[in-house]
Amino acid sequence: MSGVLRLLVARTPTFILLTAALSVAGAPVPAWAAAKTAIEIVPGAKSISPEENAMTADPARGSQHGTILVDESVRDESTGTETNLFRHVRAKIFSNEGRRLGDIEIDHVRDRGLLKKWWGFTLLPDGTVLETKQSDLKEQELASSRGRAYVALKTSLPGIVPGSVIDYGYVLQEPGFYSTTRVDIQREAPVKLFRCRWVPYIGATASFGLLHTEGLSVTMTRDQRSVLVTGADLPAVLDEPYMPPDSESRASALFYYRRSGSKPKDFWDLEAQRLIRRATTFTKEKPIAQAMLSIKFPAGADLMTKLRAAYDWASVTLRNTTRRTAEEAEAVRADDKEKPEAWKTAQDILAAGEGSARDLDFLFFGLARALGAEAFPVLAADRTDHYFNPGFLSIEQFDWTLVAVKAKGDPDDKLVFVDLGSGLPFGEIPWWLAGSRAFLASAEGHRVVTLPVSDPRKNVSETHVKISFNLDEGTSPFTTVTDNKVQRGLSARWRLRGLGPEERAKELENYCGASGDIEVSKAQAPNLEDATADYHLKCEGSRMNSNFHRDLGGYHFGFMGPWVEETPRFTSPTRTQNVVFSYPRIDHLILDVEAPPGFVPSGAQTPPTVESAFGRYALLISVTPEGYHVERLYALTAVAVLVKDYDPLRQFFEEVARADATSLGFKRAPGP
């Protein structure tokens, strides 16, 4: 694994298994004296203290907008039947932008969460106290799943001005308890004092740990009943473009329950054996053998060619029920004979012609073994949200199932990772999994493997654009046709498939650049119903304010538009977080601009080619009898870039931006 890709590997936290009194199910609760981890959550003072009044902004510490004076909470799950969350936050505001610290959001599940207590107030510099009532909290639905609505209670504390102190808190009660909870220790502003106490359910095996606290004043104290995390003078984590996810860019505490008190290796080996048993049971020999008879293998094909043929056959033969189009999902809901969601064997999948994403991966696992390959189930995490951490002993951190295959006896660097049902070709996996570590299961135990990043030469976007000018209306009509390969357009394609017809049409217009200045008359993405097809986008429209009129003596026109995905812009001269991109890629723009009647090209200077360790850029401009022919080639070859390499990365994109600002000139045609 290269040094760059190591950026996508989570640092291993320190995890501590609590004492036997906490982990033995059914153990009686002793009559403790006051626990050394106990803290009390109460409202702050309703006046600004002299110390708070003396505080001023310190941009060097990230407190130019505000400072969090206290962030403290208690999560009490001790009964096992309910969770009581006690929270208190107090902050000093230094600027108008700092007012966002008074934007409050309390997430919970509708009809399950109960807000038992609330307070919120703003202390103005003149001593005025502005109260916020519980009735001022307004509910907003965030998402719904399996009949549950996930909502947030939102409000903004009133009257916040520079120099104010805000204070709010609440007690939220919910039934049961969460199997895993991550609590951020760092915030978008510096934190003067952080305290978080966890009181786990005594009847389950509880574990906890700290992540990304290196160099910070963070300590952990525990007793027989609970654990207390304390932090002091914690720096802010500023939002930076293309930074790692929150879980990997700021200090946090992780609290979770697990099945046993096994050591890490034993835990993961056991999970590997369970996964292998599940996959093997799923792929019965007879239905797999019958499926093999339907696959046409090229004569004299080697193992990898046969595996590719089996993968291609299954991709076009079987539907992925996890990734239905909105129309397919609606048809299933209307069908009284809807099939059950969970299949138990390969025979069910083959008979129905469809299965979930995991079902399809397990099926390919069986096909690969029948062809004589070594095949392994693989569990992976979505790296846009978090990274797989072997020190976190829970399979809940995984979001995706894959299959790894190789010839018997080959080393692991010959492994080929596939995701049947993703619509991607053999040997490709979704970009949000690639570049990070994953969990591979074998009969002998587990292995931690690195998922390879896709080759940029496969992730190609080719866009053909034709632009003309209507001098009477001052507009510039255009047509675009974009062909995207492999990872290019994968996310957009999946999103479009999941939208209903009206929403899809609107989203397509957005993809074509619909805005106040651009009017889109046609927006199409053909073959969305084919899960294995590449993503194609066809657009027709007009830029409404080109301001090119007959009475002008000359005109300059920028070739950039919605047909070019904006390249990253890094405006800050410094950087604290590593840079993480989605995937390496190549974008090829082929643009023809037609000169309007009475005008001819006045010429344009081709900028120099830009070369760097992170990519390449070239812009070719030529004058044609009709106007201009422009070709733009942009290659991004990096996935993750270390902070130490930020300056040359920033310089690369600055040079790209300067080249993209090249304009095409027109002048009046010679003649009477």
Phi and psi in degrees as a GROMACS rama.xvg file:
@    title "Ramachandran Plot"
@    xaxis  label "Phi"
@    yaxis  label "Psi"
@TYPE xy
-73.0454  162.495  SER-2
-61.041  -34.8151  GLY-3
-63.3959  -45.2864  VAL-4
-70.8978  -16.5911  LEU-5
-64.3203  -17.4778  ARG-6
-62.3488  -24.847  LEU-7
-89.7329  6.63847  LEU-8
-100.775  124.23  VAL-9
-68.5383  143.052  ALA-10
-72.8873  142.399  ARG-11
-77.0821  123.168  THR-12
-80.1074  170.15  PRO-13
-90.5994  114.598  THR-14
-108.529  141.188  PHE-15
-126.947  125.447  ILE-16
-82.8958  126.86  LEU-17
-69.688  168.844  LEU-18
-66.1812  165.141  THR-19
-58.6351  -33.8347  ALA-20
-61.9442  -25.9133  ALA-21
-91.6302  -24.6907  LEU-22
-104.362  -10.9471  SER-23
-86.2543  116.121  VAL-24
-61.7956  134.995  ALA-25
81.4409  2.89177  GLY-26
-67.5039  139.938  ALA-27
-66.3142  147.264  PRO-28
-85.4732  119.051  VAL-29
-67.1749  161.548  PRO-30
-90.5004  82.3404  ALA-31
-72.4958  155.402  TRP-32
-78.1343  -177.176  ALA-33
-55.5741  125.643  ALA-34
-70.9759  144.992  ALA-35
-73.4572  -9.43742  LYS-36
-97.4504  -0.832613  THR-37
-68.8589  135.972  ALA-38
-134.421  157.929  ILE-39
-113.847  129.92  GLU-40
-98.9782  111.828  ILE-41
-139.179  161.438  VAL-42
-62.7951  150.917  PRO-43
-77.5351  173.918  GLY-44
-63.5793  146.905  ALA-45
-93.0203  36.0322  LYS-46
-150.259  152.97  SER-47
-83.6174  123.028  ILE-48
-73.6621  160.148  SER-49
-56.9476  -37.9716  PRO-50
-64.7664  -43.9672  GLU-51
-64.8249  -39.7865  GLU-52
-64.5173  -31.361  ASN-53
-80.5098  -13.1446  ALA-54
-68.3667  138.061  MET-55
-130.719  165.949  THR-56
-65.0863  144.835  ALA-57
-138.463  87.8142  ASP-58
-56.4921  -29.899  PRO-59
-62.8373  -25.7616  ALA-60
-103.884  7.81568  ARG-61
81.0578  14.4771  GLY-62
-105.184  29.9  SER-63
-64.7782  -23.2402  GLN-64
-108.4  -24.9618  HIS-65
172.644  167.725  GLY-66
-133.357  134.777  THR-67
-85.194  115.262  ILE-68
-77.4388  -41.8878  LEU-69
-142.841  132.099  VAL-70
-134.415  103.261  ASP-71
-136.357  147.275  GLU-72
-155.006  158.207  SER-73
-131.564  126.681  VAL-74
-112.635  107.32  ARG-75
-105.991  109.418  ASP-76
-117.356  19.4332  GLU-77
-61.579  -30.8669  SER-78
-77.7224  -23.6151  THR-79
82.7671  -10.1215  GLY-80
-106.456  -18.1622  THR-81
-155.647  159.552  GLU-82
-118.563  130.316  THR-83
-114.581  116.681  ASN-84
-105.394  119.567  LEU-85
-105.996  130.237  PHE-86
-137.876  142.377  ARG-87
-145.993  131.142  HIS-88
-133.604  136.249  VAL-89
-135.427  137.37  ARG-90
-147.169  153.143  ALA-91
-107.467  133.968  LYS-92
-104.702  132.654  ILE-93
-112.226  -16.6288  PHE-94
-147.823  168.647  SER-95
-61.7586  -37.2994  ASN-96
-64.0703  -28.5868  GLU-97
-68.0063  -9.25703  GLY-98
-61.4302  -19.6343  ARG-99
-63.7258  -19.276  ARG-100
-65.0183  -17.7893  LEU-101
-93.7868  5.37747  GLY-102
-85.159  115.888  ASP-103
-111.746  137.61  ILE-104
-139.535  121.111  GLU-105
-114.492  106.645  ILE-106
-84.9338  140.362  ASP-107
-165.808  179.107  HIS-108
-99.082  125.431  VAL-109
-57.9622  142.127  ARG-110
69.6873  4.05419  ASP-111
-123.062  -33.801  ARG-112
-86.044  142.194  GLY-113
-129.81  116.775  LEU-114
-82.2635  102.95  LEU-115
-84.8201  -25.4097  LYS-116
-151.737  146.213  LYS-117
-149.798  142.895  TRP-118
-147.954  151.738  TRP-119
-165.46  131.799  GLY-120
-154.948  155.123  PHE-121
-113.429  129.11  THR-122
-102.673  112.446  LEU-123
-80.8373  157.895  LEU-124
-57.6444  -27.3301  PRO-125
-85.6608  4.60878  ASP-126
96.8301  -7.26071  GLY-127
-65.2536  140.047  THR-128
-113.014  121.415  VAL-129
-108.919  115.224  LEU-130
-89.1768  148.798  GLU-131
-117.814  124.118  THR-132
-85.3397  160.315  LYS-133
-62.3041  -30.8073  GLN-134
-68.6018  -14.0658  SER-135
-78.1144  -13.2403  ASP-136
-74.5214  124.761  LEU-137
-112.241  137.389  LYS-138
-84.3434  137.446  GLU-139
-134.567  127.687  GLN-140
-75.9283  131.902  GLU-141
-97.6874  -43.8289  LEU-142
-166.55  166.084  ALA-143
-137.552  143.3  SER-144
-157.067  132.274  SER-145
51.5444  42.6509  ARG-146
80.7799  2.28485  GLY-147
-109.024  138.828  ARG-148
-104.798  121.699  ALA-149
-93.9363  120.569  TYR-150
-127.596  168.412  VAL-151
-132.877  136.876  ALA-152
-91.3948  122.417  LEU-153
-123.797  146.797  LYS-154
-162.249  165.555  THR-155
-124.897  127.669  SER-156
-63.2621  139.246  LEU-157
-83.9983  157.607  PRO-158
67.6787  18.9086  GLY-159
-71.0247  127.873  ILE-160
-133.708  161.601  VAL-161
-54.3538  133.178  PRO-162
98.8715  -10.7238  GLY-163
-73.7048  158.926  SER-164
-120.841  131.644  VAL-165
-111.443  152.84  ILE-166
-149.388  126.699  ASP-167
-149.629  161.444  TYR-168
-171.971  170.579  GLY-169
-164.155  167.201  TYR-170
-125.995  118.467  VAL-171
-114.407  129.069  LEU-172
-114.222  132.15  GLN-173
-134.366  148.11  GLU-174
-70.5473  148.527  PRO-175
69.8439  -157.368  GLY-176
-153.661  156.68  PHE-177
-82.6956  140.741  TYR-178
-71.3121  -26.2885  SER-179
-142.274  134.402  THR-180
-137.323  127.494  THR-181
-110.7  130.397  ARG-182
-117.441  121.975  VAL-183
-68.5249  131.464  ASP-184
-93.3526  -35.8241  ILE-185
-98.6716  152.077  GLN-186
-129.082  -173.493  ARG-187
-75.5766  -8.12561  GLU-188
-127.941  158.261  ALA-189
-59.4838  148.351  PRO-190
-117.068  119.522  VAL-191
-75.5371  -43.3891  LYS-192
-139.134  125.795  LEU-193
-121.561  133.344  PHE-194
-142.071  133.375  ARG-195
-142.474  121.615  CYS-196
-111.755  134.039  ARG-197
-118.559  126.761  TRP-198
-115.395  95.3209  VAL-199
-77.652  166.053  PRO-200
-66.5718  127.971  TYR-201
-72.0882  -15.7722  ILE-202
-92.5483  11.8741  GLY-203
-134.92  159.01  ALA-204
-78.3791  112.405  THR-205
-105.583  140.485  ALA-206
-134.947  157.552  SER-207
-155.292  163.602  PHE-208
-171.403  171.667  GLY-209
-113.464  142.359  LEU-210
-124.689  136.021  LEU-211
58.1508  41.9953  HIS-212
-104.046  8.28938  THR-213
-57.6137  130.655  GLU-214
79.0282  1.35081  GLY-215
-104.853  155.2  LEU-216
-85.2576  76.1471  SER-217
-127.006  129.413  VAL-218
-127.178  160.117  THR-219
-129.741  127.296  MET-220
-121.693  139.219  THR-221
-137.564  152.987  ARG-222
-131.69  -167.373  ASP-223
-67.5173  -18.7287  GLN-224
-108.481  -29.4679  ARG-225
-157.928  177.716  SER-226
-132.07  142.836  VAL-227
-125.13  124.212  LEU-228
-103.09  128.858  VAL-229
-126.998  135.876  THR-230
-132.92  149.599  GLY-231
-137.949  138.531  ALA-232
50.6059  56.2038  ASP-233
-88.4441  130.602  LEU-234
-69.3596  157.819  PRO-235
-73.247  152.318  ALA-236
-108.831  103.452  VAL-237
-79.5831  146.539  LEU-238
-73.1292  122.919  ASP-239
-125.779  145.908  GLU-240
-65.4808  140.277  PRO-241
58.9656  40.7863  TYR-242
-92.0655  163.423  MET-243
-62.1877  166.131  PRO-244
-62.7793  160.687  PRO-245
-52.1748  -40.5467  ASP-246
-64.4634  -18.1302  SER-247
-113.233  -0.937577  GLU-248
-117.128  -3.65604  SER-249
-140.791  155.377  ARG-250
-65.2737  142.772  ALA-251
-152.781  163.444  SER-252
-112.486  139.432  ALA-253
-118.264  124.554  LEU-254
-121.055  129.557  PHE-255
-158.044  165.115  TYR-256
-112.577  146.042  TYR-257
-134.547  170.117  ARG-258
-69.5556  -31.5893  ARG-259
-152.69  174.625  SER-260
-94.4668  25.3254  GLY-261
-62.4093  155.404  SER-262
-70.7652  157.693  LYS-263
-51.1994  -48.9528  PRO-264
-61.5555  -45.1497  LYS-265
-63.0648  -39.8458  ASP-266
-61.0297  -50.7502  PHE-267
-71.6963  -32.279  TRP-268
-63.7147  -40.733  ASP-269
-65.0829  -42.7131  LEU-270
-64.363  -35.9907  GLU-271
-63.7185  -44.3482  ALA-272
-65.0801  -37.7155  GLN-273
-63.2865  -43.3584  ARG-274
-67.1273  -39.6477  LEU-275
-63.2474  -43.3155  ILE-276
-61.056  -42.0983  ARG-277
-64.0084  -45.2206  ARG-278
-67.3579  -39.1049  ALA-279
-68.2812  -41.483  THR-280
-63.5698  -36.4079  THR-281
-64.7503  -39.2297  PHE-282
-98.1974  77.0061  THR-283
-64.4551  147.469  LYS-284
-64.2801  -42.5346  GLU-285
-63.7736  -51.8873  LYS-286
-64.4189  -32.4497  PRO-287
-65.877  -42.9658  ILE-288
-63.3174  -37.9798  ALA-289
-66.3029  -39.2269  GLN-290
-64.208  -36.9908  ALA-291
-61.6374  -29.1287  MET-292
-69.091  -20.0506  LEU-293
-88.5874  -8.8861  SER-294
-94.473  131.962  ILE-295
-95.1863  109.578  LYS-296
-95.7898  136.029  PHE-297
-60.8911  145.023  PRO-298
-61.4028  133.64  ALA-299
69.5014  18.2495  GLY-300
-68.0647  143.586  ALA-301
-81.6744  179.556  ASP-302
-60.945  -47.4226  LEU-303
-64.2119  -35.9953  MET-304
-65.5268  -40.0662  THR-305
-65.8378  -41.2887  LYS-306
-61.9662  -41.2605  LEU-307
-63.9856  -40.5059  ARG-308
-64.5258  -42.087  ALA-309
-64.2498  -40.5508  ALA-310
-64.1166  -46.3269  TYR-311
-63.8918  -39.4665  ASP-312
-62.2442  -47.8645  TRP-313
-65.8064  -33.9273  ALA-314
-63.6122  -37.8762  SER-315
-92.0201  -16.9518  VAL-316
-91.0362  -34.0693  THR-317
-114.067  137.83  LEU-318
-92.7148  144.584  ARG-319
-92.4769  107.853  ASN-320
-70.5033  -17.2229  THR-321
-74.0834  -24.4718  THR-322
-121.382  46.9828  ARG-323
-69.4625  154.167  ARG-324
-71.7585  163.689  THR-325
-59.9393  -36.5617  ALA-326
-67.4197  -40.6446  GLU-327
-65.1835  -40.972  GLU-328
-64.2271  -39.6011  ALA-329
-65.6818  -39.0727  GLU-330
-64.3522  -37.428  ALA-331
-66.4544  -42.8161  VAL-332
-62.7651  -30.9679  ARG-333
-82.682  -7.93518  ALA-334
-92.5381  114.813  ASP-335
-66.3088  -18.3411  ASP-336
-100.943  32.6728  LYS-337
-56.2707  135.202  GLU-338
-75.5282  153.961  LYS-339
-63.5022  151.736  PRO-340
-71.3581  -36.2092  GLU-341
-101.34  118.714  ALA-342
-92.7456  152.496  TRP-343
-105.575  -25.0026  LYS-344
-141.449  166.465  THR-345
-61.6082  -30.6899  ALA-346
-61.1707  -39.6118  GLN-347
-61.6408  -42.2748  ASP-348
-65.7689  -46.9521  ILE-349
-66.4632  -37.0221  LEU-350
-69.2849  -38.5158  ALA-351
-84.1686  -21.2059  ALA-352
74.9204  18.6377  GLY-353
-162.218  161.867  GLU-354
-172.961  169.889  GLY-355
-71.4599  171.034  SER-356
-58.4971  -43.3552  ALA-357
-68.612  -38.4595  ARG-358
-56.7375  -45.5544  ASP-359
-66.1427  -38.3672  LEU-360
-64.9875  -41.5911  ASP-361
-63.7099  -36.7545  PHE-362
-63.3297  -44.0797  LEU-363
-66.286  -32.5277  PHE-364
-55.4683  -43.99  PHE-365
-69.2626  -41.3729  GLY-366
-62.7201  -41.7047  LEU-367
-64.0149  -42.0397  ALA-368
-66.0765  -38.1551  ARG-369
-65.1321  -26.0552  ALA-370
-83.937  -2.40148  LEU-371
95.5876  8.62743  GLY-372
-87.7832  157.99  ALA-373
-81.744  129.138  GLU-374
-131.831  142.058  ALA-375
-139.164  133.5  PHE-376
-69.2736  144.238  PRO-377
-131.459  134.614  VAL-378
-110.008  135.202  LEU-379
-134.665  158.902  ALA-380
-108.752  149.753  ALA-381
-76.6917  107.654  ASP-382
-72.4324  -8.9164  ARG-383
-75.4234  -13.003  THR-384
-112.081  -42.796  ASP-385
-166.099  168.667  HIS-386
-109.811  153.113  TYR-387
-65.8303  129.54  PHE-388
-124.344  108.498  ASN-389
-60.7316  -19.8793  PRO-390
-77.1077  -14.1386  GLY-391
-93.6313  102.636  PHE-392
-84.511  71.4076  LEU-393
-156.791  136.174  SER-394
-81.4359  -2.28635  ILE-395
-66.0503  -16.6982  GLU-396
-76.6542  -6.21104  GLN-397
-94.4102  141.356  PHE-398
-114.733  -13.0858  ASP-399
-145.058  147.821  TRP-400
-111.202  135.668  THR-401
-130.292  177.394  LEU-402
-131.378  135.306  VAL-403
-109.475  135.32  ALA-404
-132.276  152.361  VAL-405
-164.01  167.009  LYS-406
-72.2823  148.958  ALA-407
-60.3606  131.906  LYS-408
89.81  -12.7349  GLY-409
-71.1823  150.833  ASP-410
-72.2155  167.693  PRO-411
-65.4477  -22.0514  ASP-412
-71.6981  -4.59223  ASP-413
-96.07  0.456321  LYS-414
-61.9361  138.954  LEU-415
-115.391  125.772  VAL-416
-101.174  134.963  PHE-417
-134.391  159.127  VAL-418
-139.417  85.7627  ASP-419
-63.6628  132.26  LEU-420
100.353  -11.7474  GLY-421
-78.5434  -18.6357  SER-422
86.9259  -4.81941  GLY-423
-84.9328  156.281  LEU-424
-66.9618  165.502  PRO-425
-56.1528  131.903  PHE-426
90.4427  1.4077  GLY-427
-116.295  144.634  GLU-428
-129.014  157.825  ILE-429
-54.5178  139.947  PRO-430
-61.0278  -28.0019  TRP-431
-74.4495  -2.04531  TRP-432
-103.316  -29.1715  LEU-433
-73.1308  148.879  ALA-434
89.1527  2.38865  GLY-435
-126.93  174.895  SER-436
-84.4532  156.089  ARG-437
-144.099  169.084  ALA-438
-104.634  118.357  PHE-439
-107.089  131.734  LEU-440
-105.928  132.742  ALA-441
-135.021  168.252  SER-442
-63.1893  -26.4064  ALA-443
-83.6726  -16.4751  GLU-444
146.159  -154.332  GLY-445
-111.226  159.413  HIS-446
-138.084  144.751  ARG-447
-95.5358  122.279  VAL-448
-121.685  159.298  VAL-449
-102.542  126.917  THR-450
-81.6282  124.18  LEU-451
-70.0696  150.15  PRO-452
-83.8119  143.164  VAL-453
-65.1646  147.435  SER-454
-70.0723  126.613  ASP-455
-59.025  -26.2552  PRO-456
-69.4393  -14.5421  ARG-457
-90.4359  -26.4006  LYS-458
-94.8833  70.9279  ASN-459
-106.148  135.59  VAL-460
-117.374  123.241  SER-461
-118.956  120.582  GLU-462
-120.967  126.474  THR-463
-106.145  125.144  HIS-464
-126.422  137.302  VAL-465
-125.063  127.061  LYS-466
-125.814  137.873  ILE-467
-133.589  -178.733  SER-468
-132.773  137.923  PHE-469
-107.541  100.801  ASN-470
-70.0038  -25.6122  LEU-471
-70.5885  -36.741  ASP-472
-101.198  -10.2971  GLU-473
70.2037  31.4236  GLY-474
-118.619  167.965  THR-475
-132.871  96.6598  SER-476
-64.9494  151.059  PRO-477
-148.113  156.612  PHE-478
-132.789  143.207  THR-479
-136.503  143.828  THR-480
-132.886  119.89  VAL-481
-118.78  129.011  THR-482
-113.131  121.853  ASP-483
-113.463  137.28  ASN-484
-113.731  143.065  LYS-485
54.0592  -110.753  VAL-486
-74.1648  -27.2252  GLN-487
-64.0771  117.606  ARG-488
85.5403  1.39806  GLY-489
-61.4548  -47.9993  LEU-490
-63.5247  -43.9499  SER-491
-63.5413  -40.6571  ALA-492
-62.7276  -46.7421  ARG-493
-62.7477  -40.577  TRP-494
-63.466  -45.3527  ARG-495
-62.6877  -38.7748  LEU-496
-62.4854  -31.4282  ARG-497
-85.4429  -5.71256  GLY-498
-93.2147  150.601  LEU-499
-71.2864  167.486  GLY-500
-53.6741  -45.7791  PRO-501
-68.9648  -46.3163  GLU-502
-63.6051  -37.9361  GLU-503
-64.5116  -42.8628  ARG-504
-61.8325  -41.2433  ALA-505
-67.3929  -41.6184  LYS-506
-65.8185  -37.6961  GLU-507
-62.5716  -39.8613  LEU-508
-61.9301  -38.6175  GLU-509
-64.23  -41.8428  ASN-510
-62.6561  -30.2948  TYR-511
-82.6372  -3.38832  CYS-512
101.54  14.4157  GLY-513
-54.3374  128.813  ALA-514
-162.317  -172.182  SER-515
-64.2265  -28.1251  GLY-516
-96.1573  -20.6545  ASP-517
-119.552  124.475  ILE-518
-105.41  122.392  GLU-519
-100.013  125.196  VAL-520
-101.916  -18.5718  SER-521
-150.091  131.789  LYS-522
-146.05  115.289  ALA-523
-136.045  145.6  GLN-524
-131.073  89.2553  ALA-525
-68.5937  156.635  PRO-526
65.622  27.5695  ASN-527
-63.8395  -27.7028  LEU-528
-69.3684  -19.7202  GLU-529
-89.2694  108.213  ASP-530
-65.8275  -18.8868  ALA-531
-98.9502  -4.39506  THR-532
-76.6941  153.482  ALA-533
-71.8308  167.374  ASP-534
-92.815  119.958  TYR-535
-118.399  141.485  HIS-536
-132.833  126.437  LEU-537
-119.337  129.417  LYS-538
-133.578  145.544  CYS-539
-136.126  139.858  GLU-540
-175.336  -163.422  GLY-541
-153.123  135.976  SER-542
-80.2199  119.857  ARG-543
-80.7315  -18.2861  MET-544
-126.527  56.9044  ASN-545
-72.7256  -26.0452  SER-546
58.8743  32.3779  ASN-547
-101.525  111.777  PHE-548
-125.164  164.388  HIS-549
-63.8528  -30.6125  ARG-550
-82.558  1.34726  ASP-551
-80.3478  144.745  LEU-552
-83.7957  -24.2276  GLY-553
-160.775  167.302  GLY-554
-156.647  140.991  TYR-555
-120.569  137.628  HIS-556
-131.545  126.736  PHE-557
-85.2472  133.124  GLY-558
-81.4931  -11.4767  PHE-559
-71.2237  152.141  MET-560
-174.974  -168.017  GLY-561
-64.9659  -10.807  PRO-562
-79.5749  -3.4804  TRP-563
-121.957  123.609  VAL-564
-69.4122  128.018  GLU-565
-60.7154  133.517  GLU-566
-78.8207  156.907  THR-567
-58.8032  144.549  PRO-568
-120.946  121.622  ARG-569
-115.398  98.5076  PHE-570
-87.7383  -24.8756  THR-571
-75.9108  137.323  SER-572
-74.5623  -13.733  PRO-573
-124.54  165.684  THR-574
-149.393  139.397  ARG-575
-111.137  -22.949  THR-576
-111.822  150.087  GLN-577
-62.72  155.563  ASN-578
-98.1208  130.678  VAL-579
-128.563  120.806  VAL-580
-99.4849  170.531  PHE-581
-72.4675  -54.7908  SER-582
-165.862  155.498  TYR-583
-72.7298  148.526  PRO-584
-160.577  169.165  ARG-585
-131.161  127.746  ILE-586
-113.701  127.739  ASP-587
-121.98  114.267  HIS-588
-104.76  129.736  LEU-589
-122.805  108.239  ILE-590
-124.579  130.801  LEU-591
-119.008  125.56  ASP-592
-113.346  123.856  VAL-593
-92.0905  125.299  GLU-594
-69.629  136.917  ALA-595
-73.6366  161.438  PRO-596
-55.3799  134.636  PRO-597
89.8432  -1.36005  GLY-598
-130.172  152.486  PHE-599
-134.144  159.512  VAL-600
-62.1277  137.206  PRO-601
-96.628  -1.41259  SER-602
100.178  157.948  GLY-603
-148.927  143.315  ALA-604
-88.7496  124.949  GLN-605
-74.4009  123.343  THR-606
-71.7282  161.91  PRO-607
-68.6264  153.663  PRO-608
-66.6573  142.176  THR-609
-106.69  123.185  VAL-610
-119.509  139.941  GLU-611
-158.612  174.728  SER-612
-72.504  -10.7448  ALA-613
-106.715  -10.9819  PHE-614
166.825  -169.936  GLY-615
-147.235  148.402  ARG-616
-141.563  136.861  TYR-617
-143.994  138.707  ALA-618
-128.049  121.781  LEU-619
-116.218  125.503  LEU-620
-125.043  127.697  ILE-621
-134.908  148.205  SER-622
-88.9644  134.182  VAL-623
-120.485  167.936  THR-624
-57.9561  -27.6947  PRO-625
-89.0123  -26.3608  GLU-626
163.475  -106.719  GLY-627
-128.798  147.761  TYR-628
-122.31  123.18  HIS-629
-122.876  134.219  VAL-630
-126.956  127.414  GLU-631
-118.715  124.413  ARG-632
-119.879  119.263  LEU-633
-128.314  123.619  TYR-634
-122.509  125.625  ALA-635
-108.714  115.486  LEU-636
-105.612  -9.56594  THR-637
-94.8728  147.593  ALA-638
-107.592  -42.3504  VAL-639
-137.467  140.186  ALA-640
-129.89  130.756  VAL-641
-67.6438  153.457  LEU-642
-56.1481  -37.5561  VAL-643
-64.3427  -19.612  LYS-644
-101.301  15.013  ASP-645
-65.5582  -41.9445  TYR-646
-59.3675  -51.488  ASP-647
-65.2538  -31.4079  PRO-648
-64.6987  -46.7721  LEU-649
-61.0401  -40.4467  ARG-650
-63.3772  -39.9619  GLN-651
-57.9438  -47.9349  PHE-652
-73.1204  -28.4708  PHE-653
-64.9355  -41.1968  GLU-654
-67.371  -37.0339  GLU-655
-63.4288  -43.8771  VAL-656
-62.649  -40.4114  ALA-657
-63.6039  -40.5938  ARG-658
-66.5054  -39.4461  ALA-659
-67.2943  -18.2184  ASP-660
-81.8236  -0.257604  ALA-661
-58.3039  133.966  THR-662
-110.559  156.021  SER-663
-105.071  126.167  LEU-664
-101.284  148.942  GLY-665
-128.506  146.595  PHE-666
-134.687  165.592  LYS-667
-65.6806  138.989  ARG-668
-68.7191  141.141  ALA-669
-66.7557  151.562  PRO-670
144.007  177.055  GLY-671
